[in-house]
Structure formats: structure tokens, C-alpha cells
Amino acid sequence: MLLQLLRDYSQRLDLPPALYSERALRYWIDLDGEGNLLGSGPVDTADPDSRAQRRGRMWRVPYVQRTSTTRPLLFADTAEYTFGLPVDPDEPRSVTRAERRHAAYLELLADCHRHTEDPFVGAVRRFLESSPLGRIEWSEDFDASATITFTVEGCSAPGRVVAGLESVQAFWAAHNRPSNEDADLFECLVCGEVRPAERRLKEKVKGIPGPRPDTSLISANEEAFCSYGLEESLVAPVCGECSESFTKGLNDLLASNDAIRLGGMKFVSWTREVREDALNVLGVAVRPQDFGEKLDIWDTAPPAATPRDVRSQLDVGYREPRPRELRGSTVPAHPEPAERFRPSPAPLDVEQQDQLYALGVSAAGGRAAVRSLHTTTVAEAVERALLWFERQRIVGAYGEQPWSNEAPRVGLLQLAGATVRELRDLPAPVPRALLHGFLTGEPLPDELLIRTVRRVQADRDVRRNQAALIKLVLRSKPDAGEEDNMVSPSEQGSEAYQCGRLFAELENAQRAALPNVNATIVDRYFRRASTAPRIVFGPLLQLAQAHLDTLERDRPGAYHAIQQRLEEILVLVGPEFPNVLTPRRQGEFVLGYYHQRAEHRREAREAIAARQAGSRDDA
């Protein structure tokens, strides 16, 4: 299914010809129609000041993946293949290898000339067979490992590059495709036709994080991966045309600005239909701040609104399909008349026209490992995004209202970072589980909550993204109930939640009585208080009494406020403290602590603002 989806996606792209790829061409050899050199030597197209052309000008040229075997790339190879220049002239093995590779290049060029009978191919052939090294002036900074191509005067291909001729493209495709006589014939898993199957996929997947820049979607290089006597890519037989299509489709998605990297994985998404303003589901999940206004509209959608009504408010994907521009292409897109823009959505076939796909891949050895594939619709994605952000709604660290500038929606990357000390330590299952929950609306695993609570206990502090993730996990459970009392400090929380509030209030009493204390009760008791409250809170209440005595003497106002809150929270805790807290209860403890501390900070800010306002009035 995935290969078919990627093949279908590739059909909307302006892809290079078969077995062609966009690669950096460093040097251009310019010839006249007779094969004579124009100029003194190679033209260097590299631009050190341009990141895009630092290694040369990007161009569509013949390319197949090659190993250590001798395999020339027609009109797009190194000086070793093109001219026979050895990498190390003083090393006999290097000289022999260069001669062998140059001979293979000339043989391929001669074969191309015989099949195409193209005069421009003949001009390049005559030039290379005339021993041209003595007539070429090589610059001091010439890079023999860079790619060299040929331009011929009068050539009709773009840029006069011989590799762009249609006859050369057809020859290259036929030369690298196995014939029916010497190939393994299988029913292609993608198109369903009986065709020669690729023993090794010639096009490689690029852009997946990992030690190897190029990987394959299909490969079996160990006996354990092989079955029925099939080896290499024949374990999942696909024809050459389909393999190139789905690989280039995946490469386009991985190179897109909408692709998201989380840890060692990369996530991409696309829709079945081509729409200019289709929902960027990964962008909404990872960068909700970029969709702030639209997300605010979601929140104000009436409860009875249909998915189509919500999509209308979002302006999600209701333009007529149009060809997509290739990144960096000079081919203009077709103009779109203004009357095609519709102010309201037309009914769509949800099953066929509104499909949305999200894919997660990572590198596993020399292969691209598919870690997750989700199929949904735009309408469902909108509804689940609404639910996702509603479940994580929580006040800011200083009591700011949710979705304000100070307490925005938390993106998926920040949620994943709540579980680790540094993002480089992020294990692959964490972002995968988060994206699965975002796309499906299913309960998040307790493992995310446990990781977050352990991180909080180690740091002895609660960040807003950690509180949001804990709340998200708890609210995703089937037994969470419809009423959400976890947004701000609440009297409706469990005993564990109230214990967290109580712990924050005891810390507040200590800080009020001892402003310069070096180690607070949080530094010493947070882990034990959040796991076994009954053992810890007795001694903590006795210690708090001494702090309250100090406040009663020095700051009566603060004493009465803290004493009142302590009494109110103790009533909510009940006659005795819980003995041991389960992981979920520990998460509720952390939420209670976060809420109460946010309330303290909010009150402190308001008090400072009130004093400053009074000072201005007196002045």
C-alpha cells in the first residue's frame, strides 16, 4: 500500500527522466559541433558564496547508485572516468584503475552514439577519443572528484547540455533496465504487471537521519531477511519504473520544508488530492504557533459544527488541482483564474478525495525503515487536532491564560523534549507515540507519563511542556471523564493532586519565612513526596509550623494567607495521606504542584504591579 501511495504521489511531480537525478555539476566542457574544444579548459560553475551552488550548478543528469565496481555515469562523471586522470598518479594501482574506468566510459559513450546516431553525442565522442588531455588547461584548484559534463554548440537540449537530449535519456533508461531475457520476471507489487524485477533498486532514498546518506526501501543483505530463495530487492519484487517513482516521491517529501525531524526519525505527510492550501498536519502538530489565528478559530467553532464547517473556517484545501512546481524549476505553474477560489467548501467524498497520509521513517543499517504510517482524512485530522490541543490546555508558569502569548500551545517537539534532558537523547518511540496520538486521538501510553515524571523528579522542577504532556496523557485515557479540571488550580482533583498543591504551599511558606534558604524542601523531598506522601508529609508539616511562627511574627499578612490555603488544601487531601502513588497518581501530584506554584507566581506579579501602580499614583 505504501509503495503505491508514494508512486501515486510522484505522478503529480515534475520528476527528472528515468534514472536521471538532480546533481551538482562542477565542470562544463564546451565543444563545437565538430568536437573541438571551445575555450581553454573546464568551466567551473561553483559559487562559494551560494549555498545552493557551492559544489556546482544543479542539473538533471544520468545517475544510478554504484558500489566499488566500475560503472560509468554518462556525461556526468568524475575526471577519473571522463579523462582517465588517476586519483594518485604515483600509485600504479590508481593509474590502472583510472585506465580501466576511462575505457568503460568510452565504451559506454560509443554504445550511446551507435544507438542514438546523434551528432552532438558524436562530437563528445570524437573529442574524448582524440587524446585531449594535452590541450586542456587545468586550474590549480581543479577538483578531480567533481562531476564533469559536456555542452555542444547548437545542441537543442536545455543549456546545450548533451545529457539533456531525449535520445540520450532513452538510451540511458534502456541501458540500465534489465531485458526480459536475462532478468527475473515477477509480478510487480506496485503496478501488478509481470515485468523484470530490480535486483537492486537503482534510486536511493535521501534525507533520512543516520550515518549513511543513501538508503533503500527494499533490501535484504542477510540470510535472515531472505525467503523462498529470493535475495536482495527480489524479496519484494518491483519493476524499475515503479521503484524509481516511489523512491523519488519519497525523496520529494523528505526534502520538503514540511518534513519534520524528531530525534532519529523523519516524518512527512501529504494528501491524495493536489490542493494549494491543503492541511499541513505535521506543521499544526509541531509548530502550532504558526497556525495561531486558525487554531483560535477552531476553539470558537460551535459544538454542533460538522467537520466540513470546521474545514471551511480553516480554508483547508478547496481549490481546483493544479500542477505543482518542482523546487528550483524554471517551469512556471499554470495560472489559476480567480473565479476558481471558492468562499465555502463543496461536498467532498471523504473516502476518496480527502485522504491524508502521514509517514515516519528512520535509518536501519542500509535500509529505510518505515516506523509508522497513518491514513486519515482532513476532516478527521482537524477534529483530532482540536481534541489534542484541548487536552493539553494548561495555564502558564506564571498563571497566564492558555493560548496567550505567554502560554501558547505546545508543539510536538517540545512535548517530546519534556521526557529527556536533551533532545539528542530522545528515543524514537517517544515522537512516534506522540504523532500516533495526534493523528488517531487514541490514548497516549503511560510510558510517556512515566518518562516525564522521572525527568521532573530528577530536575526537581516542572516546566510547562512537562505539565502539558502529563495532562495530555491523563486526559487521553478513557476514564478521564468529560469535565476538565486540570487547566488551573482546582478543588476537584484527586488526593495525589491535592498533595502536590500542598507540597507547593509548604515550599511557599519556607521561601516566605527564609528568603535566602540554600536548599528548599523541593531539593530534598520532592521525589519521596511524589511517590510516598504518607512518609514525608508528617515531618514536612512540623517543619512548616516553624516557618509559620516566623511569618506570624514578621509578616502577619503572609502568615494568614498561607495558613488559610494550607487548611483548605488539607481538608481536600482527607484524613490521611496516600501511602504509595501509582505512576498516574505521581503525574497528578506533579500537576498539582505546577498549578499551585503558577498561582503563587501570578499573585506575586499582581502584588508587584499593584505596588508599582501605587507608587506612580503617589508621585
N, C-alpha and C positions, 0 to 999 in steps of 0.2 A: 504493500500500500504506500509506504513512504517513498519508495523509488518512483512510483507512478505519479505521486503528488509533486515531487521535485521535477520530474520530466514535464509534467503539465505546466508547472511554473516557468520552466525555462523557455517554453514556447512563446511567452509574451515578451521575451527579452530580445534585444538586438545583439545576438551572440556572434562571435567570430565563426568563420567557416570550420568545417570538420577538421579536427586535430590542429587547429590554429589557436594561439593564445596571445593575449596582450603582454608583451615583454619589453624590457628596456633594450633598445638598440643603441649601442655606444658609438659605433663607427659605421660610416656610409662610404662605400667605394663608388665613385661616379664614373660611368663609362659612356662612350658614344655608341652609336648604332653598330659600329664595326668591332666593338670590343676593345677600343683604345682607352687608356686612362685619361680622364679629364682632371686636370689639376696635378698636384704633386704627390698626394697620398690620401690616407683616410681622413674623412671629415669627422671631427669629434663633436657629437651632439650633446654631450654632458653639460649641465649648467650647475656649478657648485652652489649657486645662490638659490636654486629652486629645489625644494624637497622632492617634487614630483619627477624632475629630470636630473637628479644628482648622478644617476647611473646611466643616463642616456634618455633618448626620446622614446616614449611608449608607442608601440606599433603592433599590429596583428601579424604574426609570423608563424611559420610551421613550428610545432613543438610537440614532443612526446617525452614522457619520463624515461630516462635511461639510467642504467647502472654502470658498472665498470666496463661493460662490453663496448666495442667500437660501434657507434650508431650515429651517423652524421645527421645534423638538422639542416635541411636545405635552405640556403640563403639566410641563415640565422644561426651561425655557429662561431666558435672561437677561432683565433688565429692558428691554433694547432690544427684544427680540421680544415679551415679555409685555405691557409697558405702553407701548412706543414711546418710552422715555426715551433720548435721544441720548447717546452717549459724550461728545461735546463740544458743549454747547448753543450755543456761539458759532460753530461751524463749520457753514455751510449744507449741505455735503455730508454731514456726520454727521447732521444733522436729517433730511435727505431719506432717507438710508439707514434711519434708525430708523423713519420713517413707512412705508417700503416693507416692512420686516421685520415690523412690527406688523400691517400689513394682511394679510400672508401668514399670520401666526399666527392672526388672527381668521377668515380663510377656512378654515384647517385645522380650527379649533375648530367652526365652523359645519358643515363637512362631517362631522365626527365626530358631532355632535349629530343630523344628519339620518339617518345610518346606524344609530346606536345607539338613538336616541329615549330616551336615559337622562335622568331628571330631574336627576341630580347634574351631568352634563355641561351640561345646560341652565342650571343655577344659575350655573356658572362663566361660561357664555356671556353670560347676562344681566348679570352683574357687569362684565365687560370691555367690553361694548357700551354701558354706561351712563356712559362717561367718568369712571372712578373716581379719577383722579389727584388731584383736588382734595379728596377725602375721606380720603386716606391720609396718615398722618403718617410721614414718612421720618426715620429716626435719622441723626445726624450722621456716623456711621461706616458708613452703608449702602454696600454694595459692589454696584454696578450690574452687574458682570460675573459675579456669583454666580448660581447656579441657583435659580429660584423655582418652587414647586409650589402646589397648591390642596388644601385639605381642606374637606369639606362636612358639615354636621351631619346625622347619620342615615345617612351613607354606610356601606355594609356592607364595603367594602374595608379591609384592614389599615391601622390608623392613620387611617381616614377619608380616605385619600389617593385622589383621583379616578383617578389614573393606575393604581391597582391593580385597577380594575374589570375583570372578564373581557370585558365588551363593548368597553371601550376597548382592551384588549390585542388582541382580534381585529381591531378596526378598524385599529390601528397596523400590524399584520403585513400585512393586505391592502393598506393604502395604500402601503406601501413595496415590496411584491412586484410585479414586472412581470407584466402579464397576458399570456396566450398570444397575443393579437392583436398586441401591439406589442413582443414580446420575441423574443430569439434562442433558438430551441429547439435543444437539444443533448442528447446522452446524457450524463448526469452521471457524472463519473469516479468518484464515491464510491458512490452508490446504484444506478447503472446504468439509471435511468429517464429517459425523454425529458421534460425539464422546461425551463421558462425559465431560462436561464443568467444568472448575475450578471456584468454587465459590469465592475462594481467591487464588490469584497467590502465589505459594509457594516460587518462586525465586524472590528476590528483587533487584531493581536497586541500585547500589552503586557508589559513586563518584560524585554525583551532589551537588553543594554548597547549604547549607541550614542547618537548625537546626537539621534535622533528617538524620541520616546516610543512612537509607534504605527507599526506596520509591517504588511505583508500577506504572507501565504504565497504568494499568486499575484498577479503584476502584471507587465505589460510596458509600459514607458513609453518605450522606444526602438525604432527600426525594426529594430535587430539582434536584438531579442528576439521579434519578431513573425514569424509564418509562416502561409501559406495565407490571407492576408488577414485574419487574426484579430488583434485588438488587445486591450490591457488584460488583464483577467482571462479573456477568452474564449480565450486561448491554451491554457488548461487548464480547460475548462468544468465548472462545478459549479453545482448548484442552490442557491437561497438557504437552504433548510433545512439542507443538509449543510454549506455554507460556515460558517454560524453555529455549527453543532455542533462541527466540528473546531477552529474558532478558539477557542471558549470552552473546549473541552477542553484545548487547549494553554495558554491563559491560566491555567487552574486549576493545571496542572503547574508553570508558571513562577512562580506566586505561592506555591507550596507551600514549606514550610520545608525540604523535602528537596531542592529545586533547588540546584544548585551553580554559582557563578560563578567562572570561571577565565580571567583576562585579559579579552579582549573577547568571550568565549563564555559561554553558559549551558547547563548540562547538566541533564536531567531523566530520570527512569526511572519505570516503572510495570509492573504485571503484568496479564496478561489477566484473571485472576480477582480478585474483591474479597476480600481477606483482611486481617484486622485486624493481623496480625503478619507480613505479607509482607516479604521481604528488602529492606532499603534498600541497594541495591547501591552507589549513589553515596556514601551515608554510610559504608559499610565502606571504600571506596577513599579518601575524603577525610579522614574522621575516625575512623581505626581505634581511637584511644584511647577512644572512646565504646562500642566493642564489645569491650573488652579481655577480659572474662571469657569471652565466647563464642568469641573468637578463640583463647584459651588452650585451650578445649575442642577446637577444630579441631585444634590441634597434637598433642593426645593421642589423636586418632581412630586406631584401628588401621589399618595399611596395607591390610588386606583389606576395610575397611568400604565398603559401597556408598554411592552418593550419597544414597540415601534414609536410610541410617543417620546420615550426617553431618547431613542436614537435621533429623533428629529431635533430635540433640544441640543444634541451634541453635534449636529451636522455631520453625522458619520456616514460617509460613503453613498451618496446618491447622485453621482454624476455618470454620464454615459462613459463606457470604457473607451480608452484611447491608448495608442501605443506609448510605451514607456521609453524614456530616453536612456541610452547607455551612458553611465558616468564617464565624462570626458569625451563623449562623442560629439562630432561637429554636425551630426544629422539633426535638423530641427524637428521638434514634435509637431504633429498636426494641430492647427489652430482649432479651438473649440468655441463654437458660437455661444453667445451669451444666453440665448433662449434655452440652451440645454440645462442650465442651472435651475434646479427645482427648489422652491422655498420649503416644500414639505415632502416627506418620503412617499414614494409609491410602494404599494404592497410588493413584498419580495417572497420568493419561495425560500423559506428558511433552510430547508434541507439542501438546496442546490446552489442558490445564488448568494447566500450569506455565510458561507463556511469560513471559518478562521482556524488556522493551524499554528501551533507553537512547538518548536523542536529544541531539544537540549542535546548537545554533543560534546564529547571530550576526546582526548587522545588516549589510546591504549596500545602501546607499542607502536607498530607501524600502521595501525588502523584507526579509523574514526569510529568511536563507539557511540551509538545512539543511546542516550540515558533516559530520555523522556520524549514522548510525542503525544500532544493533546489535540483533539479535534472538537471544536465547539462552533457556535455561531456568534456573530457580532452581538445579537440581542442578548444571548446568554452571558457573553463576556461583560457587557455593560451592567447587567443585573448583579453579577458576581463581584464586579469591581465595587459597585455600591455597597454590597454586603461586606466586602473586605475592609474598606475604609471605615465603615460604621463600627465594625468590631474592634478596630484599633483606636477609636476615638478616646482621647485622654487629655487631661489638662497639661499645660506646660510645666517645666520645672519650677517656675515662679507663679504658678496658678493661672497662667494665661488660658483664655478660652481656646478650645480645639479649633483648628483650621485658621487661626490667626497667623500673622507673620511670625510671631514668636513661638507658636506651637503648630507648625504645618503638618500635613500628612507625612507619614514616614514611608520612605521608599523601600523597596525590597532589599537593596544593597545595605541600607542602614539597619534593617531588621536582621539580616544575616550577620552583620557585624556585631550585633548585640550578644552573640553566642561565643565570641572569641576575643582574645586580647588584641590581636592584629589581624587584618583581613587576609594576609598571606597564609595564616594558619587555618583558613576556612575550609572545612571538609566539603566535598562535593555533595553529599546527601542533604546538607542544610539548604542551599539555594534551590535544589531540586524539589525538596518538600515544600518550600515556600511558594514556588511557582505553581506547583500542583494544586496547592490550596487556593491560590489566587484564581486559577482558571476553572477549577471544579467546584469551589465552595465547600469542599469536604473538610471534615475536622483535621486540624493540624496534629501531627504526632506529639506525644508527651516528651519525646526526646528533645525537641526544640525548647520546651519549657525547662527541662532539667538542665540542659546546657546553659541556658540563660541564668537560672538561679545559681548555679555553681559559679558562673562568672561574677555575678553580683556578690556572692559570699566571699569570693577571693578578693575582689576590689573593695568590699565594704562600702559600696556606694551604688546608687541606682541612677542610670541615665534614662532619659525619656524614651529612647528607642528600645531599651530593655523592658521598661514598663509597658510600652505599647505591644511588644511581642508577647509578653506574658499574658496580657489582656486578650490579645488576638487568639492565642491558643485556648484560653479558658472559654472565651465566648464562642469558639467554633465547635465546642462539644455539644452533643445532642441534649444533654441535661442542663444546659446553661440557662434555659428559660428565656422568655421574650423580654422581660424588663432588664435594662442595662443600668446597673447601679455601680459601675466601675469607672465612670468617667472622672469623677471628683470625689473628695471625702464623703463617705456615706455611712449612715447608721444601719443600713440593711445588709452589710457584709457579714461573712461568717466569723466564727471565733478567731480563726487564724488571721483574717483580715484585720479585725479589731486589735489583735495582739501587735500587728505591725504598726498600726496607728499609735498604740500605747508606747511602743518602743521609741517611736519618733518623738512623742511628747516627753518621755523621760530624758531623751537626749536634749530636747529643747530646754528642759529645766536645768540640766547640768550646764549647758552653754550660757544660760542666763545668769546662773549663780557664779560660774567660773569662766569668764570670757576668755582667759588665756590658758585654758587647760590644754596640755600637750596631747593626751590620749583620751578620747571620749569613750563612752560605753560602746559605741559602734565599733571602734577599733578593737575592743577586747571581747565583746559578747555577741556580735551580730550573727555569726554562723550558728552558735548554740541557741540563741534566741529564736532564730528562724527554723530550727529543726526540733528542739525540745524545750518549749516555752516554760513548762512547769518547773524545770530545774533552775532556770535563770531568773525568772521574774520576781521571785521572792526576795533574793538579795538585792535586785535592782530597785525594788520599791523601798527597801530600807535605806539604800544609798540616796534615793531621791528625796527621802524625808529630810536628810541633812541639807540638801540643796534648797528645799522649800523653806526650811528655817532661815537660811541665809537670805533668801528672797523676801521673806516676810519682814525681816529686819531692815533690809536695804532698799527693796523695791516692792512695796506693798501692792501696787497695781499689777505688776507682772505676776506676783505670787497668787493673787486671787484668780487671774485669768487662767494660769496653768493648773492651779488646784481644781478649778471648776471643770476644765477639759479632762483632767485625769479621772475625776469622779464619774463624768459622763461615759467615758470610754470603758472604765472598769465595770460599770453596770452592763454594758453591751457584751463584754467578754463573758460574764457569767460568774457563778460561784467559785469556779476553779479553772485554772489554766489547762489547756490541752497538754497531754503528755508528750506525744511524738506526732509530728506533722508529716503527712504524705507529700510527695513532690508537688501535687497540685495545691495542697494547702500551703506549702512553702511559697509557691508563686503568689497566692493570695496575701500572705504575710508581706512579701516584697511590695505588692501593690498598695497595701495599707500604709506601709512605711513611706512609700513615694508620695502618696496623696497627702499625708499629714505634713510632710516636710515642705511640699509645694504650698500648702496652706500657710505654714509659718513664714515662708519667704514672701508670699503675697501680702500678708499682714505687715511684715517689716517694711516692704516697699511703700505700702499705703501710709504707714506711720511717718516714714521719712518724707514722703511727698506732702503730707499734711503739715509737718513742721516747717518745711521749706515755704509752703504757701503762707503759713502764719508769719514767718519772718519777713516775707515780701509785703504783707499787709501792714505790719508794724512800721516798716520803712516808709 
